[in-house]
Amino acid sequence: MSYVIGVDLGTSAVKTVLVDRSGNVVAEHSESYPLSQPKPGYSEQRPEDWVDKTLLSLRLLLEESKISASEVEGLSFSGQMHGLVLVDGNGAVLRPAILWNDTRTTAQCRRIEDRLQEKLLGIARNRALEGFTLPKILWVQENEPELLKQAALFLLPKDYVRYRLTGKYAMDYSDAAGTLLLDVAAKSWSTDILDAFDLPHSICPPLVESFDLCGTLLPEIARESGLLPETKVFAGGADNACGAIGAGILSEGQTMCSIGTSGVVLSYEERREVDFEGKVHFFNHSEKDAYYIMGVTLAAGYSLTWFKDTFAPDVSFDELLSGIGDIPAGSGGLLFTPYIVGERTPHPDADIRGSFIGMDAGHKLPHFARSVLEGITFSLRESIDILRASGKRIDRVISIGGGAKNEDWLQMQADVFNAEIVKLESEQGPAMGAAMLAAYGSGWFPSLQACAKEFLREARTYAPNPDTAQQYEKLFGLYQTVYGATRELGKGLAEFRG
């Protein structure tokens, strides 16, 4: 028997999965690492923590599975997007990595927009937002100029870990698309953008496909991980691209909804020239010469976590949601907007804040819990509508993440999206996508689609209830009015937030 490993380098932990030729997850292991927030709005990590915990997770994965290292053919990565890692000519890290959820770069985003104007969307296909990599590089340029002069390359998180494992530099297109430095359609670093900000072209690493072989393990890394030096290491992809692969989003007409801390609606896209005017993200897929479009709800699962921790800290999530099936659609006239940390799609607004509207004395905890789920799902519906407006037919959506763990929520997604919702039999998300890249790269399958056909199996589908879908259509219209009605009020309240 032979196996591949998927390594998912997340924001809070690294997860490794060992997968056999039939797509069965034989073993999985995760190791957490700390997050540093030295100032308000700052979010940083030590890249060496990623390396140390990845090696530990790989070693324990093998020990717990009792699989021989000689049976592991290769591994690949899924990685948190956008994070900035600067290395010098010797490959040494120059400063802590600035992560995707760091918000210090608003001024740099405005500088990018002022300098590039409409050229930005034409080249990078995305608006300048604080999460992207270019604003972070410009922040270092303005605040730590001597450090930037020492930088030989910038890397993204998984690319630094892969470099430490193999000694070779590379960045795949799906992750590069999230930097604002890639010409997304041409699949090359943008000379225009680099020159606009006096950035040396040499700072950009070589570009590769997600399934490309990037070397084998260095001898010392092999010893620490428990793997063999000849283990193949493939490039890997951005976490959302790998999540799409792990959900089988590999051809036109396929869409997924992923609800984790944030929420994502992602759809496969063949048209390289389609123009969404920056309303949604447009990135290169890990599938060759393909793309995906994506809308983001910043506080999806996080809204539910916040609600539980604040109002029901002593109950489990299962207990909290156990009564929502008894509450009718609309939560008894209670409406929640999940803007508790700002919003991304369709409102790129860091200042908007959430709300409960319509509270009365008859509302109990299950009403509030259901309204939180409805608000999250309405926010994701806004992304669905943008995709439909572009001409996409979305009548079937694969649901993964926390939103796929509760049957009432799965049915709610079907009713709010007015589409069939599919739950997968074994849902490993980006880690499975990384394993599939390793399987394809190792020659197990002639295509990623063939790999998906073997690895992924549907467990259950949820069809929309026509009456409930009609009720939600009315409520969704009301939900859409809340952003504009509360935006100015929120600005007035901002001075009282402390």
C-alpha positions in Angstrom: 0.0 0.0 0.0 1.2 3.5 -0.7 0.1 6.8 0.8 0.3 10.6 0.4 0.2 13.3 3.1 -1.7 16.6 3.0 -0.3 19.4 5.2 -2.7 22.2 6.0 -0.9 25.2 7.5 -3.6 27.2 9.2 -3.7 30.3 11.3 -3.9 28.5 14.6 -2.5 25.0 13.9 -1.0 22.7 11.3 -3.0 19.7 10.4 -1.6 16.6 8.6 -3.6 13.8 7.0 -2.4 10.4 5.7 -4.5 9.3 2.8 -4.5 5.9 0.9 -5.1 5.3 -2.8 -8.8 5.1 -2.3 -9.0 8.5 -0.5 -9.5 7.0 2.9 -8.0 9.1 5.7 -5.9 6.6 7.6 -4.7 9.0 10.2 -4.6 12.7 11.1 -2.8 14.9 13.5 -2.7 18.6 14.4 -0.3 20.8 16.4 -1.1 24.4 17.4 1.2 27.4 17.5 0.9 30.8 19.1 -0.4 34.0 17.5 1.2 37.3 18.5 -0.8 40.6 18.6 1.8 43.1 19.8 -0.5 46.1 19.0 -4.2 46.6 18.2 -4.7 45.4 14.6 -1.4 43.5 14.4 -1.3 39.8 13.8 2.0 38.0 13.5 3.6 34.6 13.9 7.1 33.1 14.0 7.7 31.1 10.8 10.0 28.8 12.7 7.0 27.8 14.8 5.3 26.6 11.6 8.3 24.5 10.7 8.8 23.0 14.1 5.1 22.0 14.5 4.9 20.7 10.9 7.8 18.4 11.6 6.3 17.3 14.9 2.9 16.7 13.3 4.4 14.6 10.5 6.4 12.5 13.0 3.5 11.8 15.2 1.2 11.1 12.2 3.5 8.3 11.2 3.9 7.0 14.7 0.2 6.9 15.4 -0.6 5.3 12.0 2.2 2.7 12.3 2.7 3.2 8.6 6.3 2.7 7.3 7.9 5.8 5.9 8.8 3.9 2.8 5.1 3.7 1.9 4.7 7.5 1.8 5.2 8.6 -1.8 4.8 12.3 -1.4 3.3 15.3 0.4 1.8 18.6 -0.5 0.5 21.8 1.2 -2.4 23.9 1.8 -1.6 27.3 3.4 -3.1 30.3 5.0 -3.1 33.0 2.3 -1.5 36.5 2.1 0.9 36.3 5.0 4.2 38.1 4.4 7.5 36.2 5.1 10.7 38.1 4.2 14.0 36.2 3.9 17.5 37.4 3.3 20.0 35.9 0.8 20.8 33.0 3.2 17.1 32.1 3.6 17.0 33.6 7.2 13.7 35.2 8.2 14.0 38.9 8.7 11.0 39.6 10.9 7.8 37.9 12.2 5.3 37.0 9.5 2.5 39.6 9.0 -0.7 37.5 8.7 -3.8 37.7 6.5 -5.9 39.0 9.4 -3.5 41.9 10.2 -5.3 45.2 9.6 -2.4 47.8 10.0 -2.2 48.5 6.3 -5.2 50.7 5.5 -3.0 53.7 4.5 -1.0 51.4 2.2 -4.2 50.2 0.5 -5.2 53.7 -0.2 -1.7 54.3 -1.7 -2.1 51.3 -4.0 -5.6 52.5 -5.2 -4.3 56.1 -5.7 -1.3 55.0 -7.7 -2.8 52.2 -9.8 -6.5 53.2 -10.0 -8.4 51.1 -12.6 -5.1 49.3 -13.6 -5.2 47.3 -10.3 -8.4 45.5 -11.1 -7.3 45.0 -14.7 -4.1 43.2 -13.6 -4.5 41.8 -10.1 -8.3 41.3 -10.5 -8.9 42.2 -6.8 -9.3 45.3 -4.8 -6.6 46.5 -2.4 -7.6 45.1 1.0 -5.7 45.0 4.3 -5.4 41.2 4.1 -3.4 41.1 0.9 0.4 40.8 0.7 1.4 43.9 -1.3 0.0 46.3 1.4 2.2 44.5 3.9 5.3 44.8 1.8 4.6 48.6 1.4 4.1 48.9 5.2 7.6 47.4 5.7 8.9 49.7 2.9 7.6 52.7 4.8 8.2 51.7 8.4 11.2 49.3 8.2 13.0 50.4 5.1 16.4 49.0 6.1 14.9 45.6 6.7 13.3 45.6 3.2 16.6 46.4 1.6 18.0 43.2 3.2 15.2 41.0 1.8 16.1 38.7 -1.1 12.6 37.2 -1.4 9.1 37.5 -0.1 7.3 34.2 0.6 3.9 33.1 1.7 3.6 30.8 4.8 3.4 27.4 3.2 6.2 28.4 0.8 8.5 29.2 3.6 7.8 25.8 5.2 8.3 24.0 1.9 11.6 25.9 1.4 12.8 24.7 4.9 11.8 21.1 4.0 13.4 21.1 0.5 15.9 24.0 0.3 14.2 25.2 -2.8 12.1 28.4 -3.4 8.8 28.5 -5.2 5.3 29.9 -5.1 2.2 28.5 -6.8 -0.2 30.5 -8.8 -3.2 30.1 -6.5 -1.3 31.6 -3.6 0.5 34.2 -5.7 -3.0 35.5 -6.9 -3.6 36.7 -3.3 -0.6 39.0 -3.2 -1.8 41.8 -5.5 1.5 41.4 -7.4 0.4 38.7 -9.9 -1.0 39.4 -13.3 -3.8 36.8 -12.8 -4.7 36.2 -16.4 -1.1 36.2 -17.7 0.1 34.1 -14.8 3.2 36.2 -14.3 4.5 38.7 -11.8 3.3 42.2 -12.8 6.1 44.5 -13.9 3.7 47.5 -13.8 2.8 46.9 -10.2 6.3 46.2 -9.0 7.7 49.3 -10.8 4.9 51.5 -9.5 6.2 51.0 -5.9 9.9 50.7 -6.7 10.0 47.1 -5.7 12.8 44.9 -7.2 11.6 42.2 -9.5 14.1 39.8 -7.8 12.0 39.9 -4.6 9.4 37.6 -6.3 10.0 33.8 -6.1 9.7 31.4 -9.1 6.1 30.6 -10.0 5.0 27.0 -10.3 1.8 24.9 -10.7 0.3 23.6 -7.4 1.0 20.0 -8.5 4.6 20.6 -9.6 7.4 18.7 -7.9 9.5 21.1 -5.8 12.1 18.7 -4.6 12.6 16.0 -1.9 13.2 16.2 1.8 16.6 17.5 3.1 18.4 14.8 5.1 18.1 16.5 8.4 14.4 17.3 7.8 13.8 13.6 6.9 15.3 12.6 10.2 13.2 15.0 12.2 9.9 14.2 10.4 10.4 10.4 10.3 10.0 10.4 6.6 12.6 9.3 4.0 14.8 11.8 2.1 13.4 10.6 -1.2 9.8 11.6 -0.2 8.5 13.9 -3.0 7.3 17.4 -2.0 4.8 19.1 -4.3 4.1 22.9 -4.4 0.6 22.9 -2.9 -1.9 25.7 -3.0 -3.8 28.5 -1.2 -6.2 27.2 1.5 -9.3 28.1 -0.4 -8.0 26.6 -3.6 -7.2 23.4 -1.7 -10.5 23.5 0.0 -12.1 23.7 -3.5 -10.1 20.6 -4.6 -11.1 18.8 -1.4 -14.7 19.5 -2.1 -14.4 18.5 -5.8 -14.9 22.0 -7.2 -13.0 21.2 -10.4 -15.3 22.0 -13.3 -17.7 24.7 -14.5 -20.9 24.9 -12.6 -19.6 23.6 -9.3 -19.9 25.8 -6.2 -19.1 25.3 -2.5 -19.9 27.0 0.7 -17.3 26.7 3.5 -18.2 27.9 6.9 -15.3 28.1 9.4 -14.1 31.2 11.3 -14.9 33.1 8.2 -17.3 32.0 5.5 -16.6 31.4 1.8 -18.7 30.9 -1.2 -16.5 29.7 -4.0 -17.3 28.8 -7.6 -15.1 27.3 -10.4 -14.5 29.7 -13.3 -13.2 29.1 -16.8 -13.5 32.6 -18.1 -10.3 34.4 -17.5 -11.6 37.8 -18.8 -14.9 37.9 -16.8 -15.1 41.2 -14.9 -16.7 41.2 -11.5 -15.6 44.8 -10.9 -13.9 43.8 -7.6 -17.2 42.8 -6.0 -15.8 39.3 -5.3 -12.3 37.9 -5.3 -10.9 36.4 -8.5 -8.0 34.0 -8.1 -6.1 31.3 -10.0 -7.2 27.8 -9.1 -4.8 25.0 -8.3 -6.2 23.3 -11.3 -4.1 24.3 -14.3 -5.3 27.3 -16.3 -8.5 27.6 -14.2 -9.8 30.2 -11.8 -12.2 30.5 -9.0 -14.4 33.4 -7.8 -15.0 33.8 -4.1 -17.1 35.9 -1.7 -16.2 36.1 1.9 -18.1 36.7 5.2 -15.5 37.7 7.7 -17.3 36.5 10.8 -19.3 33.4 9.9 -18.5 30.6 12.4 -16.9 33.3 14.5 -20.2 35.0 15.0 -21.6 31.8 16.4 -18.6 31.3 18.6 -18.8 34.9 19.8 -22.5 34.4 20.6 -22.0 31.2 22.5 -19.0 32.5 24.5 -20.9 35.7 25.4 -24.4 34.5 26.1 -24.2 30.7 26.7 -20.6 29.9 27.8 -21.6 26.9 29.8 -23.3 24.9 27.0 -21.8 23.0 24.1 -22.4 24.0 20.5 -24.6 20.9 20.1 -26.7 22.0 23.1 -26.9 25.6 21.9 -28.3 24.5 18.5 -30.4 21.6 19.7 -33.6 23.8 19.8 -33.3 25.8 16.6 -35.3 23.2 14.6 -38.3 24.0 16.7 -38.1 27.8 15.8 -39.8 28.8 12.6 -37.9 30.5 9.8 -37.3 34.1 10.6 -36.6 33.4 14.3 -39.9 35.0 15.4 -39.1 38.3 13.8 -35.5 38.5 15.1 -32.7 39.5 12.6 -29.0 39.3 13.1 -26.2 40.8 10.9 -22.8 39.2 11.3 -20.7 42.3 10.9 -19.0 41.9 14.3 -15.5 42.4 12.9 -16.5 44.3 9.8 -17.4 42.8 6.5 -15.8 41.7 3.2 -18.5 40.7 0.6 -20.4 42.6 -0.8 -19.4 45.4 1.6 -15.6 45.8 2.0 -16.1 47.7 5.2 -13.8 47.4 8.2 -15.9 49.8 10.3 -19.5 48.3 10.0 -20.7 46.4 13.1 -23.3 43.8 13.7 -26.8 44.0 15.1 -29.8 42.2 16.5 -33.0 43.8 15.2 -36.6 43.0 16.3 -35.9 41.8 19.8 -39.0 41.4 22.1 -39.7 39.8 25.5 -40.8 36.5 23.9 -37.4 35.7 22.4 -35.4 33.0 24.1 -32.0 31.6 23.6 -33.0 29.3 20.7 -34.5 32.3 18.8 -31.2 34.2 19.1 -29.2 31.1 18.1 -31.3 30.5 15.0 -31.1 34.2 14.0 -27.3 34.1 14.2 -27.3 31.1 11.8 -29.8 32.9 9.5 -27.7 36.1 9.5 -24.5 34.2 8.6 -26.3 32.4 5.8 -27.9 35.6 4.5 -24.4 37.1 4.3 -23.2 34.1 2.2 -26.4 34.4 0.1 -25.2 37.9 -1.0 -22.1 36.2 -2.5 -24.3 33.6 -4.2 -26.4 36.4 -5.8 -23.3 38.1 -7.2 -22.2 34.9 -8.9 -25.7 34.3 -10.2 -25.8 37.8 -11.6 -22.7 37.0 -13.7 -24.6 34.3 -15.5 -23.7 31.4 -13.3 -26.3 28.8 -12.6 -26.1 27.8 -8.9 -28.6 25.2 -8.1 -26.3 22.8 -6.2 -23.8 23.7 -3.5 -21.3 21.5 -1.6 -21.2 22.5 2.0 -18.1 22.0 4.1 -16.7 23.2 7.4 -18.7 23.9 10.6 -21.8 24.7 8.6 -21.9 21.1 7.4 -22.0 19.6 10.9 -25.6 20.5 11.8 -28.6 19.2 9.9 -30.8 22.2 10.6 -28.1 24.5 9.3 -27.7 22.4 6.2 -31.4 22.6 5.5 -31.3 26.4 6.2 -28.6 26.8 3.6 -30.8 24.9 1.1 -33.7 27.2 1.8 -31.8 30.5 1.9 -29.7 29.7 -1.2 -32.7 28.1 -2.9 -30.3 25.3 -4.0 -29.6 21.7 -3.3 -27.0 21.4 -0.5 -24.6 18.4 -0.6 -22.8 17.0 2.5 -19.7 14.9 1.8 -19.1 11.5 3.4 -15.6 12.4 4.7 -14.9 16.1 4.8 -11.2 17.1 5.4 -11.3 20.4 3.6 -8.0 22.0 2.5 -5.9 19.1 4.0 -7.6 16.7 1.6 -7.1 19.1 -1.3 -3.4 19.1 -0.4 -3.3 15.3 -0.3 -5.1 15.2 -3.7 -2.4 17.4 -5.2 0.3 15.0 -3.9 -1.7 12.0 -5.3 -2.0 13.7 -8.7 1.6 14.9 -8.7 2.7 11.3 -7.8 1.0 10.0 -10.9 -1.8 8.1 -9.2 -4.4 9.7 -11.4 -4.5 11.2 -14.9 -6.2 14.4 -13.6 -7.5 16.0 -10.4 -11.0 15.3 -11.6 -10.2 11.6 -11.7 -8.7 11.9 -8.2 -11.8 13.6 -6.9 -14.1 10.9 -8.4 -12.1 8.3 -6.4 -11.5 10.2 -3.2 -14.8 12.1 -2.6 -18.2 10.6 -1.9 -21.5 12.3 -1.2 -23.3 11.4 2.1 -26.6 13.3 1.9 -28.4 16.1 0.0 -30.8 18.7 1.3 -33.4 20.1 -1.1 -35.0 23.5 -0.5 -38.5 23.6 0.9 -40.5 25.9 -1.5 -42.5 27.5 1.3 -39.6 28.2 3.6 -37.5 29.4 0.6 -40.2 31.9 -0.2 -40.2 33.1 3.4 -36.5 33.5 3.4 -36.6 35.4 0.2 -38.7 38.1 1.9 -36.5 38.1 5.0 -33.4 38.3 2.9 -34.7 41.5 1.3 -35.1 43.0 4.8 -31.6 41.8 5.7 -30.1 43.7 2.7 -31.5 47.0 4.0 -29.8 46.8 7.4 -26.2 47.6 6.2 -27.1 51.0 4.7 -29.5 51.8 7.6 -26.9 51.1 10.3 -23.7 52.3 8.7 -23.9 55.9 9.7 -25.2 54.9 13.2 -22.2 52.7 13.6 -19.8 55.6 12.8 -21.5 57.6 15.5 -21.1 54.8 18.0 -17.4 54.2 17.1 -16.1 56.8 19.5 -17.7 54.9 22.4 -16.0 51.6 21.7 -12.9 52.5 23.6 
